[in-house]
Amino acid sequence: MANRSYLYSADSTPNEAEIPKPIRCISEHNWDVPLAHKLLAGRGTTIVPSMIWNPRIGIAADYAGGAALLRGVLDAVGKGLEGDAEFAECVARTTAHLDKQQAAYFILETGEIISMDGDDPAASVRRLVADDIPGTVARAEAALAGRNEAWLTSLRADWQSHFASFYSEALYFSFPG
């Protein structure tokens, strides 16, 4: 089994007493927290209790803001991949699923990924929220403002690893309604 990053949506965030209901499945990605997950969790990012693991290692973020950021990046990347039918299909599938599973918040679960390095999971999530996600958002914002074409070019060269995650209504960890 691969270690995965899991992304969900919900109308509230998990707290110490309960997890939100319903939880909608968005995406899972093997062996990494992909760029798309970081962008989707890039607005209003905060640490919350995990819905899967015991430590406080869940990440919640504003759905509308994260979805808009990802759409902007996909559009900018697509300007260099106009003839790539596979990229166009990936974008269409991703955006349709995001529209269908829309809620108030994204909830990102990275426990399987952060546990691979042997570091303290809570510290790893704090670094992800304080450094990695904001750094990714800053690069995206610079690119969207026309100040980071080199970054967009690098994304075009390897777009599958950044954007071609598994999007589905059922993930390895799914939650009953």
PyRosetta script that sets phi, psi and omega in degrees:
from pyrosetta import init, pose_from_sequence

init()
pose = pose_from_sequence("MANRSYLYSADSTPNEAEIPKPIRCISEHNWDVPLAHKLLAGRGTTIVPSMIWNPRIGIAADYAGGAALLRGVLDAVGKGLEGDAEFAECVARTTAHLDKQQAAYFILETGEIISMDGDDPAASVRRLVADDIPGTVARAEAALAGRNEAWLTSLRADWQSHFASFYSEALYFSFPG")
pose.set_psi(1, 138.3)
pose.set_omega(1, 177.8)
pose.set_phi(2, -82.4)
pose.set_psi(2, 147.1)
pose.set_omega(2, 169.3)
pose.set_phi(3, -78.6)
pose.set_psi(3, 140.2)
pose.set_omega(3, -171.5)
pose.set_phi(4, -133.7)
pose.set_psi(4, 156.1)
pose.set_omega(4, 166.7)
pose.set_phi(5, -98.2)
pose.set_psi(5, 132.9)
pose.set_omega(5, -177.9)
pose.set_phi(6, -117.4)
pose.set_psi(6, 138.2)
pose.set_omega(6, 178.5)
pose.set_phi(7, -126.6)
pose.set_psi(7, 131.4)
pose.set_omega(7, -178.6)
pose.set_phi(8, -129.1)
pose.set_psi(8, 171.9)
pose.set_omega(8, 169.9)
pose.set_phi(9, -132.4)
pose.set_psi(9, 152.6)
pose.set_omega(9, 179.5)
pose.set_phi(10, -158.6)
pose.set_psi(10, 162.6)
pose.set_omega(10, -179.7)
pose.set_phi(11, -88.2)
pose.set_psi(11, -4.5)
pose.set_omega(11, 172.9)
pose.set_phi(12, -146.2)
pose.set_psi(12, 171.9)
pose.set_omega(12, -179.7)
pose.set_phi(13, -102.6)
pose.set_psi(13, 155.9)
pose.set_omega(13, 175.9)
pose.set_phi(14, -62.2)
pose.set_psi(14, 147.9)
pose.set_omega(14, 172.7)
pose.set_phi(15, -133.9)
pose.set_psi(15, -178.2)
pose.set_omega(15, -175.6)
pose.set_phi(16, -62.8)
pose.set_psi(16, -25.2)
pose.set_omega(16, -175.3)
pose.set_phi(17, -91.5)
pose.set_psi(17, -32.4)
pose.set_omega(17, -174.3)
pose.set_phi(18, -160.8)
pose.set_psi(18, 164.7)
pose.set_omega(18, 172.6)
pose.set_phi(19, -101.6)
pose.set_psi(19, 155.7)
pose.set_omega(19, -177.6)
pose.set_phi(20, -66.0)
pose.set_psi(20, 159.1)
pose.set_omega(20, 172.5)
pose.set_phi(21, -139.5)
pose.set_psi(21, 133.8)
pose.set_omega(21, -6.4)
pose.set_phi(22, -81.1)
pose.set_psi(22, 161.7)
pose.set_omega(22, 172.8)
pose.set_phi(23, -109.9)
pose.set_psi(23, 124.4)
pose.set_omega(23, -179.5)
pose.set_phi(24, -100.7)
pose.set_psi(24, 134.0)
pose.set_omega(24, 178.7)
pose.set_phi(25, -79.2)
pose.set_psi(25, 134.6)
pose.set_omega(25, 177.8)
pose.set_phi(26, -110.0)
pose.set_psi(26, -64.3)
pose.set_omega(26, -168.5)
pose.set_phi(27, -158.9)
pose.set_psi(27, 154.9)
pose.set_omega(27, 167.9)
pose.set_phi(28, -136.2)
pose.set_psi(28, 151.3)
pose.set_omega(28, -176.2)
pose.set_phi(29, -140.2)
pose.set_psi(29, 130.2)
pose.set_omega(29, -177.6)
pose.set_phi(30, -77.1)
pose.set_psi(30, 136.0)
pose.set_omega(30, 166.9)
pose.set_phi(31, 67.6)
pose.set_psi(31, 10.4)
pose.set_omega(31, -176.7)
pose.set_phi(32, -167.1)
pose.set_psi(32, 161.5)
pose.set_omega(32, 165.3)
pose.set_phi(33, -96.8)
pose.set_psi(33, 103.5)
pose.set_omega(33, -173.1)
pose.set_phi(34, -70.8)
pose.set_psi(34, 163.9)
pose.set_omega(34, 177.4)
pose.set_phi(35, -52.8)
pose.set_psi(35, -44.2)
pose.set_omega(35, -178.3)
pose.set_phi(36, -58.2)
pose.set_psi(36, -43.0)
pose.set_omega(36, 179.4)
pose.set_phi(37, -64.7)
pose.set_psi(37, -39.8)
pose.set_omega(37, 179.6)
pose.set_phi(38, -65.2)
pose.set_psi(38, -40.9)
pose.set_omega(38, 178.5)
pose.set_phi(39, -67.2)
pose.set_psi(39, -43.1)
pose.set_omega(39, -180.0)
pose.set_phi(40, -63.8)
pose.set_psi(40, -30.6)
pose.set_omega(40, 178.2)
pose.set_phi(41, -95.9)
pose.set_psi(41, 19.8)
pose.set_omega(41, -170.9)
pose.set_phi(42, -94.2)
pose.set_psi(42, 0.1)
pose.set_omega(42, -179.9)
pose.set_phi(43, -121.3)
pose.set_psi(43, 127.0)
pose.set_omega(43, 179.5)
pose.set_phi(44, 65.0)
pose.set_psi(44, 34.8)
pose.set_omega(44, -173.1)
pose.set_phi(45, -69.5)
pose.set_psi(45, 132.4)
pose.set_omega(45, 178.8)
pose.set_phi(46, -149.0)
pose.set_psi(46, 154.1)
pose.set_omega(46, 176.8)
pose.set_phi(47, -87.5)
pose.set_psi(47, 134.4)
pose.set_omega(47, -179.8)
pose.set_phi(48, -134.6)
pose.set_psi(48, 168.6)
pose.set_omega(48, 174.3)
pose.set_phi(49, -60.3)
pose.set_psi(49, 142.0)
pose.set_omega(49, 176.6)
pose.set_phi(50, -70.2)
pose.set_psi(50, 146.9)
pose.set_omega(50, 175.0)
pose.set_phi(51, -89.0)
pose.set_psi(51, -8.5)
pose.set_omega(51, -174.7)
pose.set_phi(52, -116.6)
pose.set_psi(52, -42.0)
pose.set_omega(52, -174.7)
pose.set_phi(53, -115.1)
pose.set_psi(53, 162.0)
pose.set_omega(53, -177.2)
pose.set_phi(54, -70.3)
pose.set_psi(54, -42.3)
pose.set_omega(54, -178.6)
pose.set_phi(55, -63.3)
pose.set_psi(55, 159.5)
pose.set_omega(55, 176.5)
pose.set_phi(56, -78.7)
pose.set_psi(56, 78.5)
pose.set_omega(56, -173.6)
pose.set_phi(57, -129.0)
pose.set_psi(57, 18.1)
pose.set_omega(57, 173.9)
pose.set_phi(58, -83.1)
pose.set_psi(58, 157.8)
pose.set_omega(58, 178.2)
pose.set_phi(59, -128.6)
pose.set_psi(59, 126.9)
pose.set_omega(59, 176.9)
pose.set_phi(60, -114.8)
pose.set_psi(60, 151.3)
pose.set_omega(60, -179.7)
pose.set_phi(61, -155.8)
pose.set_psi(61, 163.4)
pose.set_omega(61, 179.4)
pose.set_phi(62, -68.3)
pose.set_psi(62, 122.5)
pose.set_omega(62, -176.7)
pose.set_phi(63, -64.7)
pose.set_psi(63, -53.9)
pose.set_omega(63, -174.6)
pose.set_phi(64, -60.2)
pose.set_psi(64, -44.0)
pose.set_omega(64, -179.4)
pose.set_phi(65, -65.2)
pose.set_psi(65, -43.3)
pose.set_omega(65, 179.0)
pose.set_phi(66, -66.9)
pose.set_psi(66, -41.4)
pose.set_omega(66, 179.4)
pose.set_phi(67, -64.2)
pose.set_psi(67, -40.5)
pose.set_omega(67, 178.4)
pose.set_phi(68, -64.4)
pose.set_psi(68, -40.2)
pose.set_omega(68, 178.9)
pose.set_phi(69, -63.5)
pose.set_psi(69, -47.3)
pose.set_omega(69, 178.8)
pose.set_phi(70, -61.9)
pose.set_psi(70, -44.4)
pose.set_omega(70, 179.4)
pose.set_phi(71, -58.9)
pose.set_psi(71, -40.8)
pose.set_omega(71, 178.1)
pose.set_phi(72, -62.5)
pose.set_psi(72, -43.6)
pose.set_omega(72, 179.5)
pose.set_phi(73, -66.9)
pose.set_psi(73, -43.4)
pose.set_omega(73, 178.4)
pose.set_phi(74, -59.9)
pose.set_psi(74, -40.1)
pose.set_omega(74, 178.1)
pose.set_phi(75, -64.0)
pose.set_psi(75, -44.1)
pose.set_omega(75, -179.7)
pose.set_phi(76, -66.2)
pose.set_psi(76, -42.4)
pose.set_omega(76, 177.4)
pose.set_phi(77, -63.7)
pose.set_psi(77, -40.9)
pose.set_omega(77, -178.8)
pose.set_phi(78, -63.3)
pose.set_psi(78, -23.6)
pose.set_omega(78, 178.4)
pose.set_phi(79, -64.7)
pose.set_psi(79, -17.9)
pose.set_omega(79, 175.6)
pose.set_phi(80, -105.6)
pose.set_psi(80, 2.0)
pose.set_omega(80, -178.1)
pose.set_phi(81, -128.3)
pose.set_psi(81, 36.5)
pose.set_omega(81, -174.2)
pose.set_phi(82, -55.1)
pose.set_psi(82, -35.3)
pose.set_omega(82, -177.2)
pose.set_phi(83, -93.2)
pose.set_psi(83, 6.3)
pose.set_omega(83, -176.2)
pose.set_phi(84, -91.8)
pose.set_psi(84, 98.3)
pose.set_omega(84, -177.8)
pose.set_phi(85, -64.3)
pose.set_psi(85, -34.0)
pose.set_omega(85, 179.5)
pose.set_phi(86, -65.7)
pose.set_psi(86, -40.9)
pose.set_omega(86, 176.4)
pose.set_phi(87, -64.7)
pose.set_psi(87, -45.3)
pose.set_omega(87, 179.8)
pose.set_phi(88, -59.3)
pose.set_psi(88, -40.4)
pose.set_omega(88, 177.8)
pose.set_phi(89, -66.2)
pose.set_psi(89, -41.2)
pose.set_omega(89, 177.6)
pose.set_phi(90, -60.1)
pose.set_psi(90, -45.4)
pose.set_omega(90, 180.0)
pose.set_phi(91, -63.5)
pose.set_psi(91, -45.4)
pose.set_omega(91, -179.5)
pose.set_phi(92, -62.2)
pose.set_psi(92, -44.5)
pose.set_omega(92, 179.8)
pose.set_phi(93, -64.2)
pose.set_psi(93, -44.2)
pose.set_omega(93, -179.1)
pose.set_phi(94, -64.2)
pose.set_psi(94, -49.9)
pose.set_omega(94, -176.4)
pose.set_phi(95, -68.3)
pose.set_psi(95, -36.1)
pose.set_omega(95, 176.6)
pose.set_phi(96, -63.5)
pose.set_psi(96, -41.2)
pose.set_omega(96, 179.9)
pose.set_phi(97, -67.7)
pose.set_psi(97, -40.4)
pose.set_omega(97, 177.7)
pose.set_phi(98, -62.6)
pose.set_psi(98, -39.9)
pose.set_omega(98, 177.2)
pose.set_phi(99, -63.3)
pose.set_psi(99, -41.5)
pose.set_omega(99, -177.1)
pose.set_phi(100, -69.4)
pose.set_psi(100, -36.9)
pose.set_omega(100, -173.5)
pose.set_phi(101, -99.8)
pose.set_psi(101, 17.2)
pose.set_omega(101, -175.3)
pose.set_phi(102, -57.3)
pose.set_psi(102, 141.3)
pose.set_omega(102, 176.8)
pose.set_phi(103, -153.5)
pose.set_psi(103, -168.7)
pose.set_omega(103, 179.3)
pose.set_phi(104, -79.2)
pose.set_psi(104, -32.1)
pose.set_omega(104, -173.1)
pose.set_phi(105, -133.7)
pose.set_psi(105, 148.1)
pose.set_omega(105, 162.1)
pose.set_phi(106, -90.8)
pose.set_psi(106, 145.7)
pose.set_omega(106, 172.7)
pose.set_phi(107, -127.6)
pose.set_psi(107, 115.8)
pose.set_omega(107, -176.7)
pose.set_phi(108, -103.2)
pose.set_psi(108, 126.3)
pose.set_omega(108, 178.7)
pose.set_phi(109, -113.8)
pose.set_psi(109, 115.3)
pose.set_omega(109, -175.8)
pose.set_phi(110, -117.6)
pose.set_psi(110, 12.3)
pose.set_omega(110, -173.6)
pose.set_phi(111, -54.0)
pose.set_psi(111, -40.6)
pose.set_omega(111, -180.0)
pose.set_phi(112, -67.9)
pose.set_psi(112, -34.4)
pose.set_omega(112, -178.4)
pose.set_phi(113, -75.1)
pose.set_psi(113, -49.0)
pose.set_omega(113, -176.1)
pose.set_phi(114, -69.7)
pose.set_psi(114, -21.1)
pose.set_omega(114, 179.2)
pose.set_phi(115, -76.7)
pose.set_psi(115, -12.8)
pose.set_omega(115, -177.2)
pose.set_phi(116, -69.7)
pose.set_psi(116, -27.4)
pose.set_omega(116, -175.8)
pose.set_phi(117, -89.9)
pose.set_psi(117, -5.8)
pose.set_omega(117, 177.1)
pose.set_phi(118, 79.9)
pose.set_psi(118, -1.1)
pose.set_omega(118, 177.5)
pose.set_phi(119, -77.1)
pose.set_psi(119, 169.0)
pose.set_omega(119, 175.8)
pose.set_phi(120, -62.2)
pose.set_psi(120, 121.8)
pose.set_omega(120, -177.1)
pose.set_phi(121, -57.4)
pose.set_psi(121, -42.0)
pose.set_omega(121, -179.0)
pose.set_phi(122, -64.2)
pose.set_psi(122, -40.9)
pose.set_omega(122, 177.9)
pose.set_phi(123, -66.3)
pose.set_psi(123, -38.5)
pose.set_omega(123, 178.7)
pose.set_phi(124, -63.1)
pose.set_psi(124, -41.7)
pose.set_omega(124, 178.7)
pose.set_phi(125, -68.3)
pose.set_psi(125, -38.8)
pose.set_omega(125, 177.1)
pose.set_phi(126, -59.8)
pose.set_psi(126, -42.3)
pose.set_omega(126, 177.5)
pose.set_phi(127, -64.3)
pose.set_psi(127, -40.8)
pose.set_omega(127, 178.7)
pose.set_phi(128, -59.9)
pose.set_psi(128, -45.0)
pose.set_omega(128, -177.5)
pose.set_phi(129, -75.8)
pose.set_psi(129, -35.8)
pose.set_omega(129, -176.6)
pose.set_phi(130, -85.4)
pose.set_psi(130, -30.9)
pose.set_omega(130, -172.8)
pose.set_phi(131, -120.3)
pose.set_psi(131, -57.5)
pose.set_omega(131, -170.0)
pose.set_phi(132, -66.2)
pose.set_psi(132, -52.7)
pose.set_omega(132, -179.4)
pose.set_phi(133, -64.4)
pose.set_psi(133, -47.5)
pose.set_omega(133, 177.6)
pose.set_phi(134, -61.8)
pose.set_psi(134, -35.8)
pose.set_omega(134, 177.3)
pose.set_phi(135, -64.4)
pose.set_psi(135, -41.1)
pose.set_omega(135, 177.7)
pose.set_phi(136, -64.6)
pose.set_psi(136, -43.6)
pose.set_omega(136, 178.7)
pose.set_phi(137, -62.7)
pose.set_psi(137, -41.5)
pose.set_omega(137, 179.4)
pose.set_phi(138, -62.5)
pose.set_psi(138, -42.0)
pose.set_omega(138, 177.1)
pose.set_phi(139, -63.1)
pose.set_psi(139, -41.8)
pose.set_omega(139, 179.5)
pose.set_phi(140, -64.1)
pose.set_psi(140, -45.3)
pose.set_omega(140, -179.9)
pose.set_phi(141, -62.7)
pose.set_psi(141, -40.3)
pose.set_omega(141, 178.1)
pose.set_phi(142, -63.6)
pose.set_psi(142, -42.0)
pose.set_omega(142, 179.5)
pose.set_phi(143, -64.2)
pose.set_psi(143, -42.8)
pose.set_omega(143, -179.7)
pose.set_phi(144, -67.0)
pose.set_psi(144, -25.0)
pose.set_omega(144, 177.7)
pose.set_phi(145, -88.7)
pose.set_psi(145, 4.8)
pose.set_omega(145, 177.8)
pose.set_phi(146, 84.0)
pose.set_psi(146, 15.4)
pose.set_omega(146, -176.2)
pose.set_phi(147, -111.3)
pose.set_psi(147, 13.0)
pose.set_omega(147, -179.6)
pose.set_phi(148, -150.7)
pose.set_psi(148, 56.0)
pose.set_omega(148, -179.7)
pose.set_phi(149, -64.2)
pose.set_psi(149, -31.9)
pose.set_omega(149, 179.3)
pose.set_phi(150, -61.4)
pose.set_psi(150, -37.7)
pose.set_omega(150, 178.5)
pose.set_phi(151, -65.7)
pose.set_psi(151, -44.3)
pose.set_omega(151, 178.0)
pose.set_phi(152, -61.5)
pose.set_psi(152, -40.9)
pose.set_omega(152, 178.1)
pose.set_phi(153, -60.9)
pose.set_psi(153, -42.1)
pose.set_omega(153, 178.7)
pose.set_phi(154, -65.3)
pose.set_psi(154, -35.2)
pose.set_omega(154, 177.9)
pose.set_phi(155, -68.2)
pose.set_psi(155, -39.1)
pose.set_omega(155, 178.8)
pose.set_phi(156, -62.0)
pose.set_psi(156, -36.5)
pose.set_omega(156, -176.9)
pose.set_phi(157, -68.7)
pose.set_psi(157, -22.9)
pose.set_omega(157, -176.3)
pose.set_phi(158, -142.4)
pose.set_psi(158, 44.7)
pose.set_omega(158, -172.1)
pose.set_phi(159, -62.0)
pose.set_psi(159, -30.4)
pose.set_omega(159, -177.7)
pose.set_phi(160, -60.4)
pose.set_psi(160, -41.5)
pose.set_omega(160, -177.9)
pose.set_phi(161, -70.0)
pose.set_psi(161, -20.6)
pose.set_omega(161, -178.6)
pose.set_phi(162, -94.9)
pose.set_psi(162, -32.3)
pose.set_omega(162, -169.5)
pose.set_phi(163, -125.4)
pose.set_psi(163, -15.6)
pose.set_omega(163, -173.7)
pose.set_phi(164, -92.3)
pose.set_psi(164, 53.9)
pose.set_omega(164, 176.2)
pose.set_phi(165, -76.7)
pose.set_psi(165, 171.6)
pose.set_omega(165, 176.5)
pose.set_phi(166, -85.9)
pose.set_psi(166, 112.9)
pose.set_omega(166, 177.7)
pose.set_phi(167, -105.1)
pose.set_psi(167, 126.0)
pose.set_omega(167, -175.9)
pose.set_phi(168, -160.8)
pose.set_psi(168, 161.0)
pose.set_omega(168, 173.8)
pose.set_phi(169, -80.3)
pose.set_psi(169, -8.2)
pose.set_omega(169, 178.2)
pose.set_phi(170, -134.9)
pose.set_psi(170, 121.0)
pose.set_omega(170, 177.1)
pose.set_phi(171, -111.5)
pose.set_psi(171, 175.1)
pose.set_omega(171, 179.5)
pose.set_phi(172, -53.7)
pose.set_psi(172, -45.9)
pose.set_omega(172, 172.2)
pose.set_phi(173, -102.5)
pose.set_psi(173, 106.4)
pose.set_omega(173, 175.9)
pose.set_phi(174, -117.0)
pose.set_psi(174, 159.7)
pose.set_omega(174, -175.4)
pose.set_phi(175, -123.4)
pose.set_psi(175, 131.7)
pose.set_omega(175, 178.6)
pose.set_phi(176, -65.0)
pose.set_psi(176, 146.9)
pose.set_omega(176, -178.5)
pose.set_phi(177, -63.5)
pose.dump_pdb("model.pdb")
